C-alpha cells in the first residue's frame, strides 16, 4: 500500500456562519492510496472548531503502518486499528477508510453503494445549506440554490425569526433547520419550534447543547417537528445514550470515521426506530460521493459540499430534480480526477 497526500484549502462561495463560528474556507487533506495498481481516494475535511488540522492529520498518517491493510479488507478491524493508534481524529481516519472503500469497490468491480445495499431509486432529496448572514446576503444565497428542492437554514442567532422571514420573502421551498446547539432556553425554543412548523420546517438538528440530554429530550417530547442529534451523535458508541432523547440522528462521515461506521450508525438508529439524516462538512466530490453512496439508506440528505465551494478539484456529482444520480461506476464513482493533483 502506497500513500500520497496533499493539503488543500477549499474555498467557500460565501462566508459560512453558524451559531458560534464563521469561516471563508476549510482546510482539507486529500489522500490517494494505491494497492497493487488500484487507486483509491479519500478526504479529511477539517473545520477548525472541531480541532483537526493539516498538522494533526499528517502526524496521524505518520503513525499508520500501511502494510497492515491487505485485501480483502476487514473494515471493522481497520477502524479498530486506527482507533488504537490515537483517540479522536475522525476526519483523517475517514480519509483513510473512504480511500480503502474506493479501492475495495474497484477491485470487486462494483459501486460502493451496491456493496452497502443502497438502492439508487431511493435517493432522498438533498438540501442546500444557508449560513447565518445579513438579509441581502441570505437572498443572494437562496438565488444560488437554483435546482435544489429543500433549503437547510443555520439558526441560533439573535434573530432566528427574522432570518426565516427573509428566506420566506424569496422562497417557499421546504426547510431544514440546524441550530448547532444555539438555543439555551427550552421554553423559548419550543415556542420557536411551533412557529417554525408553521413556516414549513421539516426537521431540526441539535437545538440545545449536546451535553444537555434532558433539555433536548424535553423538546423532543413536545416538538411537532423531528428533532435530530448532530453534535451529540458523532460515532456508533454515542447512539445508545440518545435513544428516546431525539427522534433521529445526523450521520456525517467526517465524524464517524468513514463509511463503514456510518453504515453501522444508520442500521443501529433504524433498529431503535430513529430517523436518519446523512450530512456533510465543506467537502469536495470525494467526501460527497462517499456520503451519496449511503444516502438511499437514509430519510433525508444534506450533501451539498461541492455546491457551496469555488475550487472543488473533481467533477461535481450529477443531480436531477434535487436528487443525486448514482451511476454504475466501481468504487466511489469519482469523475474528473486531476492528473497532477498529487504530484
Residue frames relative to the residue before (quaternion, step in Angstrom):
aa qw qx qy qz dx dy dz
X 1.0000 0.0000 0.0000 0.0000 0.00 0.00 0.00
X 0.1060 -0.7790 0.6168 0.0395 3.55 -0.84 1.03
X 0.1352 -0.8030 0.5790 0.0423 3.56 -1.02 0.84
X 0.0024 -0.7637 0.6451 -0.0226 3.54 -0.99 0.95
X 0.0171 0.8106 -0.5850 0.0213 3.60 -0.92 0.83
X 0.1234 -0.7675 0.6234 0.0841 3.53 -1.30 0.45
X 0.4307 -0.6300 0.5687 0.3068 3.53 -1.28 0.41
X 0.0084 -0.7980 0.6015 -0.0367 3.56 -1.00 0.84
X 0.2312 -0.7715 0.5794 0.1251 3.57 -0.85 0.98
X 0.1990 -0.8039 0.5542 0.0836 3.57 -0.38 1.25
X 0.2404 -0.8115 0.5239 0.0961 3.56 -0.47 1.23
X 0.3338 -0.7572 0.5332 0.1757 3.57 -0.90 0.95
X 0.5647 -0.6088 0.4368 0.3460 3.58 -1.10 0.66
X 0.7827 0.0847 -0.0197 0.6163 3.55 1.09 -0.79
X 0.5839 -0.5154 0.4579 0.4286 3.61 -1.16 0.37
X 0.2175 -0.8020 0.5506 0.0792 3.56 -0.88 0.99
X 0.0122 -0.8214 0.5683 -0.0480 3.56 -0.54 1.20
X 0.1073 -0.7359 0.6636 0.0807 3.52 -1.15 0.79
X 0.7920 -0.3546 0.1833 0.4618 3.60 -1.24 -0.09
X 0.8173 0.2629 -0.1198 0.4986 3.61 1.07 -0.62
X 0.8026 0.2264 -0.0938 0.5439 3.61 1.17 -0.39
X 0.0963 -0.7658 0.6306 0.0820 3.53 -1.33 0.34
X 0.0608 0.7957 -0.6005 0.0510 3.58 -1.08 0.69
X 0.3508 -0.7328 0.5484 0.1981 3.56 -1.31 0.40
X 0.7810 0.1114 -0.0828 0.6089 3.58 1.29 -0.12
X 0.2553 -0.7491 0.5901 0.1594 3.55 -1.32 0.22
X 0.3600 -0.7285 0.5328 0.2362 3.61 -0.80 0.92
X 0.0986 -0.7926 0.6013 0.0240 3.55 -0.96 0.96
X 0.1630 -0.6897 0.6765 0.2004 3.48 -1.41 0.20
X 0.1591 -0.7756 0.6072 0.0671 3.56 -0.70 1.14
X 0.1468 -0.8214 0.5511 0.0013 3.55 -0.81 1.09
X 0.0619 -0.7628 0.6415 0.0529 3.55 -1.08 0.79
X 0.1020 -0.7762 0.6213 0.0345 3.55 -0.79 1.08
X 0.1226 -0.7802 0.6101 0.0629 3.56 -1.03 0.79
X 0.0126 -0.7916 0.6096 -0.0413 3.55 -0.70 1.15
X 0.8205 -0.1900 0.0790 0.5334 3.56 -0.43 1.28
X 0.7532 -0.4285 0.1701 0.4691 3.54 0.79 1.19
X 0.6067 0.5115 -0.3752 0.4791 3.62 1.24 0.09
X 0.2195 -0.8077 0.5400 0.0887 3.56 -0.67 1.14
X 0.0503 -0.7798 0.6237 0.0211 3.53 -1.14 0.76
X 0.2523 -0.7950 0.5413 0.1059 3.55 -1.03 0.80
X 0.0363 -0.7900 0.6120 -0.0087 3.51 -1.08 0.85
X 0.1863 -0.7859 0.5851 0.0726 3.53 -1.28 0.35
X 0.1228 -0.7418 0.6538 0.0853 3.53 -1.12 0.79
X 0.1084 -0.7753 0.6212 0.0372 3.56 -0.57 1.20
X 0.0760 -0.8562 0.5096 -0.0388 3.55 -0.39 1.27
X 0.1411 -0.7884 0.5960 0.0570 3.55 0.12 1.30
X 0.5624 -0.6887 0.3341 0.3128 3.59 -0.63 1.12
X 0.6767 0.5261 -0.3179 0.4052 3.61 0.93 -0.80
X 0.6415 0.5126 -0.3391 0.4591 3.63 1.25 -0.13
X 0.6126 -0.6513 0.3008 0.3317 3.56 1.30 0.18
X 0.6336 0.5033 -0.3631 0.4619 3.62 1.17 -0.14
X 0.0479 -0.7787 0.6256 -0.0064 3.54 -1.22 0.60
X 0.6864 -0.4441 0.3438 0.4620 3.55 -1.27 0.11
X 0.6428 0.5357 -0.3268 0.4393 3.59 0.98 -0.80
X 0.6879 0.4618 -0.2972 0.4745 3.61 0.89 -0.87
X 0.6363 0.5327 -0.3286 0.4510 3.58 1.06 -0.76
X 0.6662 0.4880 -0.3034 0.4754 3.58 0.92 -0.90
X 0.6254 0.5375 -0.3342 0.4563 3.57 1.03 -0.75
X 0.6517 0.5035 -0.3174 0.4701 3.58 1.01 -0.78
X 0.6405 0.5396 -0.3303 0.4352 3.58 0.93 -0.87
X 0.6320 0.5525 -0.3315 0.4306 3.57 1.05 -0.71
X 0.6553 0.5111 -0.3080 0.4630 3.59 1.21 -0.42
X 0.5937 0.6154 -0.3540 0.3789 3.57 1.23 -0.43
X 0.2527 -0.7215 0.6282 0.1449 3.56 -1.01 0.92
X 0.2729 -0.8174 0.4879 0.1392 3.56 -0.09 1.31
X 0.5776 0.5982 -0.3765 0.4084 3.59 1.18 -0.41
X 0.5598 0.6116 -0.3891 0.4014 3.60 1.23 -0.25
X 0.6826 0.4831 -0.2873 0.4670 3.58 1.16 -0.48
X 0.1674 0.7765 -0.5872 0.1557 3.56 -0.33 1.24
X 0.5047 -0.6715 0.4648 0.2798 3.53 -1.11 0.73
X 0.5312 -0.1892 -0.8254 0.0267 1.61 -1.99 1.54
X 0.4882 -0.6897 0.4617 0.2698 3.56 -0.98 0.89
X 0.1812 -0.7300 0.6484 0.1174 3.54 -1.04 0.86
X 0.2808 -0.8291 0.4565 0.1591 3.56 -0.06 1.29
X 0.6035 0.5313 -0.3780 0.4590 3.60 1.07 -0.51
X 0.6517 0.4976 -0.3151 0.4779 3.59 0.97 -0.79
X 0.6234 0.5383 -0.3363 0.4566 3.58 1.05 -0.74
X 0.6565 0.5006 -0.3090 0.4721 3.59 0.93 -0.89
X 0.6536 0.5163 -0.3128 0.4565 3.57 0.92 -0.90
X 0.6470 0.5169 -0.3168 0.4624 3.58 1.00 -0.81
X 0.6735 0.4907 -0.3029 0.4624 3.59 0.84 -0.95
X 0.6526 0.5031 -0.3141 0.4715 3.59 1.02 -0.78
X 0.6376 0.5392 -0.3334 0.4376 3.59 1.09 -0.63
X 0.5960 0.5787 -0.3639 0.4213 3.59 1.16 -0.51
X 0.7565 -0.2119 0.1807 0.5918 3.54 1.00 -0.89
X 0.4764 -0.6576 0.4988 0.3029 3.57 -1.02 0.76
X 0.7560 0.3675 -0.2698 0.4698 3.55 -1.23 0.41
X 0.6520 0.5519 -0.3752 0.3599 3.58 -1.19 -0.68
X 0.1469 0.8439 -0.5113 0.0694 3.65 0.89 0.74
X 0.6379 0.5554 -0.3512 0.4015 3.61 1.01 -0.70
X 0.6943 0.4409 -0.2960 0.4857 3.60 0.86 -0.85
X 0.5906 0.5393 -0.3639 0.4775 3.59 1.13 -0.55
X 0.6327 0.5263 -0.3214 0.4684 3.57 1.05 -0.78
X 0.6189 0.5495 -0.3489 0.4396 3.60 0.99 -0.80
X 0.6638 0.4986 -0.2960 0.4724 3.57 0.94 -0.93
X 0.7051 0.4858 -0.2640 0.4440 3.54 0.81 -1.06
X 0.6390 0.5139 -0.3247 0.4714 3.60 1.01 -0.77
X 0.6422 0.5155 -0.3247 0.4652 3.61 0.96 -0.81
X 0.6583 0.4944 -0.3083 0.4765 3.59 1.00 -0.78
X 0.6140 0.5216 -0.3469 0.4802 3.61 1.09 -0.61
X 0.6224 0.5357 -0.3312 0.4647 3.57 1.04 -0.77
X 0.6611 0.4921 -0.2968 0.4824 3.57 0.94 -0.90
X 0.6349 0.5510 -0.3245 0.4336 3.57 0.92 -0.92
X 0.6812 0.4857 -0.2876 0.4662 3.56 0.88 -0.93
X 0.6603 0.5109 -0.3096 0.4551 3.57 0.99 -0.82
X 0.6356 0.5172 -0.3334 0.4662 3.59 1.01 -0.76
X 0.7168 0.4319 -0.2399 0.4920 3.57 0.99 -0.88
X 0.3870 -0.7318 0.4734 0.3010 3.58 1.25 -0.35
X 0.6172 0.5337 -0.3404 0.4673 3.57 1.17 0.59
X 0.5337 -0.6072 0.4686 0.3563 3.60 -1.14 0.56
X 0.5957 -0.5701 0.4264 0.3719 3.56 -1.15 0.59
X 0.6285 0.5513 -0.3542 0.4189 3.59 0.97 -0.78
X 0.6422 0.5171 -0.3247 0.4634 3.59 1.04 -0.72
X 0.6530 0.5239 -0.3092 0.4511 3.58 1.00 -0.82
X 0.7199 0.3898 -0.2429 0.5204 3.59 1.17 -0.52
X 0.5503 -0.6729 0.3695 0.3282 3.58 1.23 0.29
X 0.4315 0.7006 -0.4598 0.3340 3.59 1.16 0.55
X 0.2967 -0.7586 0.5628 0.1409 3.56 -0.93 1.00
X 0.4396 -0.7216 0.4629 0.2678 3.65 -0.51 1.12
X 0.6221 0.5657 -0.3401 0.4212 3.59 1.11 -0.65
X 0.6982 0.4521 -0.2650 0.4877 3.60 1.24 -0.35
X 0.2833 0.7822 -0.5061 0.2275 3.58 1.21 0.44
X 0.3183 -0.7521 0.5391 0.2059 3.63 -0.70 0.99
X 0.5985 -0.5122 0.4600 0.4097 3.54 -1.30 0.28
X 0.2405 -0.7566 0.5846 0.1674 3.59 -1.03 0.71
X 0.4012 -0.7392 0.4987 0.2098 3.56 -1.08 0.74
X 0.3515 -0.6866 0.5964 0.2220 3.52 -1.38 0.33
X 0.3071 -0.8106 0.4792 0.1378 3.57 -0.57 1.19
X 0.1068 -0.7764 0.6204 0.0296 3.53 -1.01 0.93
X 0.2957 -0.7842 0.5258 0.1453 3.55 -0.59 1.17
X 0.6728 -0.4759 0.3802 0.4200 3.54 -1.34 0.18
X 0.2135 0.7832 -0.5556 0.1797 3.60 -0.79 0.96
X 0.6743 -0.4528 0.3836 0.4394 3.53 -1.36 -0.08
X 0.6683 -0.5390 0.3295 0.3928 3.61 -1.12 0.64
X 0.6741 0.5008 -0.3195 0.4390 3.60 0.87 -0.87
X 0.6583 0.4855 -0.3055 0.4874 3.59 1.09 -0.70
X 0.5897 0.5644 -0.3570 0.4541 3.59 1.07 -0.71
X 0.6707 0.4924 -0.3014 0.4657 3.58 0.88 -0.92
X 0.6319 0.5255 -0.3263 0.4669 3.57 1.06 -0.73
X 0.6493 0.5170 -0.3110 0.4631 3.58 1.01 -0.82
X 0.6233 0.5293 -0.3397 0.4647 3.57 1.02 -0.77
X 0.6357 0.5233 -0.3259 0.4645 3.59 1.01 -0.78
X 0.6423 0.5281 -0.3185 0.4551 3.59 1.09 -0.70
X 0.6460 0.5531 -0.3126 0.4232 3.59 1.19 -0.46
X 0.2370 0.7979 -0.5202 0.1911 3.58 1.19 0.44
X 0.7601 0.3332 -0.2700 0.4882 3.57 -0.86 0.98
X 0.6358 0.4976 -0.3318 0.4880 3.58 1.22 -0.40
X 0.3469 -0.7640 0.5201 0.1597 3.55 -1.13 0.74
X 0.7539 0.2184 -0.1438 0.6027 3.59 1.32 -0.14
X 0.2036 -0.7571 0.6071 0.1296 3.58 -1.08 0.74
X 0.2004 -0.7486 0.6181 0.1321 3.57 -1.06 0.78
X 0.1567 -0.8260 0.5409 0.0247 3.55 -0.63 1.19
X 0.3193 -0.7277 0.5779 0.1858 3.55 -0.93 0.95
X 0.0438 -0.7914 0.6097 -0.0046 3.55 -0.79 1.08
X 0.4429 0.6738 -0.5141 0.2925 3.55 -1.33 -0.07
X 0.5088 0.6182 -0.4305 0.4167 3.58 1.26 0.37
X 0.6723 -0.4798 0.3655 0.4293 3.57 -1.28 -0.20
X 0.7807 0.2582 -0.1379 0.5521 3.59 1.24 -0.27
X 0.0043 -0.8446 0.5345 -0.0302 3.56 0.67 1.11
X 0.6578 0.5110 -0.3219 0.4500 3.57 0.93 -0.82
X 0.6461 0.5248 -0.3201 0.4523 3.57 1.00 -0.81
X 0.6283 0.5323 -0.3353 0.4577 3.57 1.04 -0.76
X 0.6652 0.4900 -0.3019 0.4756 3.59 0.93 -0.91
X 0.6417 0.5237 -0.3261 0.4556 3.58 1.00 -0.78
X 0.6090 0.5347 -0.3463 0.4726 3.58 1.12 -0.66
X 0.6281 0.5228 -0.3244 0.4764 3.57 1.00 -0.85
X 0.7101 0.4782 -0.2652 0.4436 3.55 0.82 -1.00
X 0.5799 0.5782 -0.3806 0.4296 3.59 1.21 -0.31
X 0.7917 0.2727 -0.1383 0.5289 3.59 1.20 -0.44
X 0.8022 0.1743 -0.0956 0.5629 3.62 1.21 -0.17
X 0.1949 -0.7655 0.6008 0.1227 3.54 -1.15 0.74
X 0.3200 0.7614 -0.5023 0.2560 3.59 1.22 0.44
X 0.5729 -0.5538 0.4584 0.3936 3.60 -1.16 0.48
X 0.2571 -0.7909 0.5453 0.1050 3.56 -1.15 0.67
X 0.1808 -0.6773 0.6933 0.1668 3.50 -1.36 0.55
X 0.1824 -0.7814 0.5879 0.1024 3.58 -1.12 0.62
X 0.0605 -0.7647 0.6407 0.0332 3.55 -1.09 0.81
X 0.2068 -0.8105 0.5400 0.0937 3.57 -0.48 1.21
X 0.2513 -0.8088 0.5020 0.1751 3.62 1.26 -0.21
X 0.6945 -0.4990 0.2559 0.4508 3.58 0.91 1.03
X 0.4333 0.7734 -0.3958 0.2397 3.57 1.27 0.21
X 0.6501 0.4979 -0.3271 0.4716 3.61 1.22 -0.20
X 0.1658 -0.8261 0.5362 0.0508 3.56 -0.87 0.95
X 0.7169 0.3788 -0.2246 0.5404 3.59 1.19 -0.52
X 0.3634 -0.7836 0.4578 0.2107 3.58 -0.32 1.22
X 0.6465 0.5194 -0.3360 0.4465 3.60 1.01 -0.69
X 0.6462 0.4820 -0.3166 0.4998 3.57 1.01 -0.77
X 0.6338 0.5498 -0.3262 0.4353 3.56 1.04 -0.80
X 0.6883 0.4664 -0.3093 0.4615 3.61 0.83 -0.85
X 0.5973 0.5395 -0.3611 0.4710 3.60 1.11 -0.59
X 0.6593 0.5003 -0.2976 0.4759 3.56 0.98 -0.90
X 0.6299 0.5508 -0.3346 0.4335 3.59 0.99 -0.83
X 0.6614 0.4869 -0.3169 0.4743 3.60 0.94 -0.83
X 0.6253 0.5146 -0.3355 0.4812 3.59 1.07 -0.68
X 0.6513 0.5156 -0.3111 0.4616 3.59 0.97 -0.85
X 0.5903 0.5653 -0.3583 0.4512 3.57 1.08 -0.68
X 0.6723 0.4873 -0.2872 0.4776 3.57 0.99 -0.83
X 0.6708 0.4946 -0.2851 0.4734 3.58 1.24 -0.46
X 0.6016 -0.6080 0.3495 0.3826 3.60 1.24 0.15
X 0.3774 0.7104 -0.5022 0.3174 3.59 1.14 0.59
X 0.2829 -0.8107 0.5018 0.1044 3.57 -0.80 1.09
X 0.7940 -0.0086 0.0076 0.6079 3.61 1.19 -0.44
X 0.1768 -0.7644 0.6105 0.1079 3.55 -1.28 0.45
X 0.2316 -0.7762 0.5746 0.1171 3.56 -0.82 1.02
X 0.8923 -0.0961 0.0612 0.4368 3.51 -1.23 0.81
X 0.0527 -0.8501 0.5235 0.0222 3.61 0.47 1.16
X 0.8097 0.1671 -0.0646 0.5589 3.59 0.92 -0.92
X 0.7639 -0.3751 0.2591 0.4568 3.56 -1.32 0.21
X 0.5408 -0.6618 0.4138 0.3136 3.58 -0.87 0.94
X 0.6572 0.5069 -0.3106 0.4633 3.60 1.17 -0.51
X 0.6218 0.5324 -0.3341 0.4672 3.58 1.27 -0.32
X 0.0935 -0.8403 0.5332 0.0297 3.56 0.48 1.21
X 0.6696 0.5109 -0.3025 0.4463 3.57 0.92 -0.89
X 0.6543 0.5183 -0.3115 0.4541 3.57 0.98 -0.83
X 0.6688 0.4764 -0.2983 0.4866 3.58 0.94 -0.85
X 0.6323 0.5226 -0.3316 0.4659 3.60 1.05 -0.75
X 0.6029 0.5599 -0.3471 0.4500 3.58 1.08 -0.75
X 0.6685 0.4822 -0.2927 0.4847 3.58 0.96 -0.87
X 0.6379 0.5454 -0.3269 0.4345 3.57 0.94 -0.91
X 0.6817 0.5052 -0.2865 0.4450 3.57 0.98 -0.83
X 0.7599 0.3670 -0.1828 0.5044 3.59 1.22 -0.40
X 0.5960 0.6337 -0.3465 0.3509 3.57 1.20 -0.40
X 0.3699 -0.7093 0.5537 0.2314 3.59 -1.06 0.79
X 0.6728 0.4240 -0.2636 0.5459 3.57 1.37 -0.11
X 0.5403 -0.6143 0.4526 0.3546 3.64 -0.97 0.72
X 0.2058 -0.7623 0.6064 0.0939 3.56 -0.95 0.99
X 0.1193 -0.8256 0.5512 0.0186 3.59 -0.67 1.13
X 0.4055 -0.6678 0.5679 0.2589 3.54 -1.14 0.72
X 0.0974 -0.7786 0.6186 0.0407 3.57 -0.94 0.93
X 0.7723 0.2957 -0.1659 0.5372 3.59 0.26 -1.23
X 0.6555 0.5200 -0.3097 0.4517 3.60 1.15 -0.57
X 0.7423 0.3441 -0.1948 0.5409 3.61 1.23 -0.38
X 0.0983 0.8401 -0.5250 0.0947 3.54 0.25 1.24
X 0.8082 0.0589 -0.0127 0.5858 3.58 0.95 -0.88
X 0.7523 -0.4261 0.2685 0.4248 3.53 -1.31 0.30
X 0.6648 0.5369 -0.3084 0.4180 3.58 0.91 -0.90
X 0.5969 0.5956 -0.3571 0.4018 3.61 1.20 -0.40
X 0.6245 0.6357 -0.3419 0.2984 3.56 1.01 -0.84
X 0.6004 0.5831 -0.3744 0.3993 3.60 0.95 -0.77
X 0.7115 0.4711 -0.2577 0.4533 3.58 0.95 -0.85
X 0.6637 0.5139 -0.2975 0.4548 3.59 1.26 -0.24
X 0.4552 0.7099 -0.4376 0.3122 3.56 1.27 -0.27
X 0.8070 0.2265 -0.1979 0.5081 3.55 -0.75 1.09
X 0.6766 0.4880 -0.2930 0.4671 3.58 1.22 -0.42
X 0.7660 0.1739 -0.0995 0.6109 3.58 1.28 -0.39
X 0.5201 -0.6138 0.4890 0.3371 3.54 -1.25 0.39
X 0.8114 -0.0628 0.0828 0.5751 3.56 1.14 -0.56
X 0.4035 -0.6990 0.5409 0.2369 3.53 -1.35 -0.14
X 0.3092 -0.6766 0.6263 0.2330 3.51 -1.37 0.35
X 0.1712 -0.7864 0.5896 0.0676 3.57 -0.68 1.13
X 0.0076 0.7830 -0.6215 0.0253 3.57 -0.88 0.99
X 0.4850 -0.7013 0.4422 0.2785 3.57 -0.75 1.04
X 0.6495 0.5226 -0.3244 0.4470 3.57 1.07 -0.65
X 0.6838 0.4203 -0.2853 0.5237 3.59 1.27 -0.15
X 0.6833 0.5006 -0.2833 0.4497 3.58 1.09 -0.72
X 0.4902 -0.6575 0.4367 0.3696 3.57 1.20 -0.44
X 0.7919 -0.2939 0.1454 0.5152 3.58 1.20 0.35
X 0.7620 -0.4316 0.2788 0.3941 3.51 -1.40 -0.03
X 0.6537 0.5405 -0.3319 0.4128 3.58 0.87 -0.92
X 0.7121 0.4266 -0.2740 0.4856 3.60 0.79 -0.95
X 0.5833 0.5541 -0.3797 0.4566 3.60 1.06 -0.59
X 0.6395 0.5189 -0.3133 0.4730 3.57 1.02 -0.83
X 0.6457 0.5114 -0.3137 0.4723 3.58 1.00 -0.82
X 0.6281 0.5323 -0.3274 0.4635 3.59 1.07 -0.74
X 0.6329 0.5299 -0.3234 0.4627 3.56 1.00 -0.85
X 0.6773 0.4985 -0.2914 0.4559 3.58 0.87 -0.97
X 0.6677 0.4919 -0.3110 0.4642 3.59 0.92 -0.85
X 0.6355 0.5208 -0.3359 0.4606 3.59 0.92 -0.84
X 0.6400 0.5270 -0.3164 0.4610 3.56 0.97 -0.88
X 0.6563 0.5249 -0.3130 0.4426 3.59 0.97 -0.87
X 0.6941 0.4330 -0.2586 0.5136 3.58 1.23 -0.47
X 0.5232 -0.6546 0.4004 0.3706 3.57 1.28 0.09
X 0.4717 0.6779 -0.4342 0.3597 3.58 1.20 0.46
X 0.4705 -0.6525 0.5227 0.2822 3.56 -1.21 0.62
X 0.2116 -0.7887 0.5680 0.1030 3.58 -1.22 0.46
X 0.1059 -0.7258 0.6780 0.0475 3.50 -1.08 0.97
X 0.1705 -0.7580 0.6141 0.1389 3.59 -0.92 0.80
X 0.0831 -0.8333 0.5463 -0.0186 3.55 -0.66 1.16
X 0.2842 -0.7489 0.5738 0.1703 3.53 -1.29 -0.18
X 0.4255 -0.5996 0.5881 0.3369 3.49 -1.42 -0.02
X 0.6509 -0.3723 0.3790 0.5423 3.59 -1.16 -0.57
X 0.1116 0.8333 -0.5204 0.1493 3.57 -0.32 1.24
X 0.4719 -0.6037 0.5513 0.3300 3.51 -1.33 0.34
X 0.7368 -0.3924 0.3003 0.4614 3.56 -1.27 -0.21
X 0.5463 0.6223 -0.4099 0.3825 3.63 1.14 -0.43
X 0.7225 0.4139 -0.2402 0.4989 3.57 0.69 -1.09
X 0.6343 0.5444 -0.3287 0.4396 3.56 1.03 -0.77
X 0.6604 0.5039 -0.3138 0.4599 3.61 0.90 -0.88
X 0.6217 0.5331 -0.3397 0.4625 3.57 1.07 -0.72
X 0.6708 0.4853 -0.2908 0.4795 3.57 0.99 -0.82
X 0.6252 0.5495 -0.3332 0.4428 3.57 1.01 -0.83
X 0.6126 0.5774 -0.3436 0.4162 3.59 1.06 -0.76
X 0.7362 0.3868 -0.2147 0.5122 3.60 1.14 -0.62
X 0.4779 0.7327 -0.4064 0.2637 3.58 1.23 -0.43
X 0.6536 0.5225 -0.3537 0.4181 3.67 0.88 -0.70
X 0.6140 0.5403 -0.3450 0.4605 3.60 1.26 -0.24
X 0.6832 0.4943 -0.2493 0.4762 3.58 1.33 -0.23
X 0.5725 -0.5960 0.4431 0.3473 3.57 -1.30 0.30
X 0.8004 0.0767 0.0055 0.5944 3.55 1.03 -0.86
X 0.1679 -0.7779 0.5960 0.1074 3.57 -1.27 0.38
X 0.0353 -0.7494 0.6610 0.0148 3.53 -1.20 0.73
X 0.2565 0.7836 -0.4994 0.2659 3.54 0.46 1.31
X 0.2466 0.8291 -0.4559 0.2098 3.53 0.77 1.12
X 0.2345 0.8450 -0.4672 0.1125 3.59 1.30 0.09
X 0.7265 0.4421 -0.2777 0.4468 3.64 0.62 -1.01
X 0.6682 0.5127 -0.3018 0.4468 3.58 1.15 -0.54
X 0.6731 0.4773 -0.2902 0.4847 3.58 1.26 -0.24
X 0.7002 0.4736 -0.2374 0.4786 3.58 1.30 -0.15
X 0.4546 -0.7168 0.4786 0.2244 3.53 -1.29 0.45
X 0.8203 0.2512 -0.0956 0.5048 3.61 1.05 -0.60
X 0.1186 0.7871 -0.5823 0.1653 3.57 0.93 0.93
X 0.3097 -0.8054 0.4703 0.1850 3.64 -0.45 1.11
X 0.6838 0.4489 -0.2753 0.5050 3.60 1.27 -0.13
X 0.6311 -0.5140 0.4081 0.4134 3.55 -1.28 0.24
X 0.4650 -0.6827 0.4894 0.2796 3.58 -0.94 0.89
X 0.5106 -0.6469 0.4611 0.3288 3.63 -0.88 0.88
X 0.5229 -0.6633 0.4446 0.2982 3.54 -1.06 0.79
X 0.0724 -0.7829 0.6178 0.0147 3.52 -1.10 0.82
X 0.0227 -0.7859 0.6178 -0.0083 3.54 -1.09 0.76
X 0.8400 -0.0332 -0.0283 0.5409 3.58 -0.75 1.11
X 0.7411 -0.4449 0.2219 0.4512 3.55 0.93 0.93
X 0.6887 0.4358 -0.2724 0.5114 3.59 1.29 0.01
X 0.4543 -0.6593 0.5208 0.2961 3.56 -1.04 0.75
X 0.3201 -0.7291 0.5762 0.1843 3.54 -1.19 0.64
X 0.2386 -0.7651 0.5842 0.1283 3.57 -0.72 1.07
X 0.1922 -0.7958 0.5690 0.0777 3.54 -0.67 1.15
X 0.5244 -0.6400 0.4662 0.3131 3.56 -1.19 0.52
X 0.3094 0.7240 -0.5392 0.2990 3.52 0.46 1.30
X 0.5219 -0.6665 0.4202 0.3268 3.63 -0.90 0.80
X 0.7961 0.2642 -0.2115 0.5016 3.55 -1.17 0.62
X 0.8118 -0.2117 0.1835 0.5124 3.55 -1.02 -0.83
X 0.3849 -0.7359 0.4748 0.2915 3.57 1.16 -0.55
X 0.2503 0.7957 -0.5137 0.2006 3.56 1.17 0.59
X 0.1116 -0.7717 0.6229 0.0638 3.54 -1.16 0.72
X 0.7942 0.3316 -0.2275 0.4556 3.54 -1.30 0.34
X 0.1867 0.8067 -0.5387 0.1556 3.60 0.98 0.78
X 0.3702 -0.7280 0.5239 0.2418 3.64 -0.63 1.03
X 0.4763 -0.7159 0.4329 0.2706 3.58 -0.62 1.12
X 0.7963 0.3288 -0.1535 0.4840 3.57 0.90 -0.91
X 0.3180 0.7986 -0.4752 0.1880 3.59 1.25 0.17
X 0.7904 0.3194 -0.1588 0.4980 3.60 0.89 -0.90
X 0.5010 0.6505 -0.4330 0.3720 3.59 1.23 0.25
